[in-house]
Each structure stands twice: as C-alpha cells, then as structure tokens.
C-alpha cells in the first residue's frame, strides 16, 4: 500500500489537495503563512494568476473572514 504524506496546509480542516495546491501557488506553504491574510485578496491573486474566473463555490478562499486569525 502506498502512503502519501499530507502537505502541511492539508492539516487545515476542509483543505484537501486541490486547495493546498492553490495556496502553494500563491506562495503559502505552512499554516502560519496564512495568519492575518485577507481571503478576498487571496482570491483576487489566484484569479490573476490563473487569468480566469474561479467559481467561488469551489474554493474556500472566499470567506469574508481571515483564514487563520
């Protein structure tokens, strides 16, 4: 049986491989990197990075609260 190590960001409840990958593309690699970040700004940066609209229902970066405070 093959075991995969979780990315540090995947230890956050509700964050799986896809969201962790999105966060890593934005430059976040550790849970603490998210402290005080603005989810709306993170979403805007991800949209700019992808150069396309991202369905807000499919990402957890759309909260009006900071990801980790």
Secondary structure, DSSP 8 states (H G I E B T S, - for coil): -------GGGGSTT--HHHHHHHHHTT--SGGGGBT--HHHHHHHHHHHHTS---GGG-STT-SS-SB-
